Amino acid sequence: MNHTPPPKTPRILVGLGNPGPEYAHTYHNIGSLFLDSLTETMVDSPRDWKDANSFSYLRTPHTFFVKPHVFMNEAGKAVSAALRYFSLSPRDLFVAHDDADIALGDFKISFGKSAGGHRGVQSIIDALDTSSFSRIRIGVRAPSSLFGIPLPRRRAGDLVLKKISTAHMRVFRDTFSTLMHTLYD
């Protein structure tokens, strides 16, 4: 068994989301939106995405940015194909995705954890036959109270396919900036 720690900077960074304009600005696509934000900031020509069979990618000197062309629940097919395409191992992989158990504006980076109920992550674990990759879990859970008054908690399924509000998008932009500096400084 390989006990080498995972890299601190991604060699391959996958942003999970669903394809199609109807899903483009939903909470479930926050991984893909994070990738867009990173490439707009870090890459001279962020529109130079190349298409492979089941994913698009953008190559930089240190990281391959990857967006699957499949629905979230089938992400494992595209991630597995991308790792083969670039001759990388799961240990080189960082997967950015939404997490309804984390508060809006927060994030966690973890390695080797279970899917925690996220079907896209479970698809990747199943396809790779390992959980030995890094996850960038971006919080999408709305506040639990407003002015001290408790709000009802929404189920993850009720939230993730909703359009992101303008106010929440401002919070995500700040989160993306912090994440970028965490990964690349």
Secondary structure, 3 states (H helix, E strand, C coil): CCCCCCCCCCCEEEECCCCCHHHCCEHHHHHHHHHHHHHHHHCCCCCCCEECCCEEEEECCCCEEEEECCCHHHHHHHHHHHHHHCCCCHHHEEEEEEEEEEECCCEEEEECCCCCCCHHHHHHHHHHCCCCCEEEEEEEECCCEECCEECCCCCHHHHCCCECCHHHHHHHHHHHHHHHHHHHC
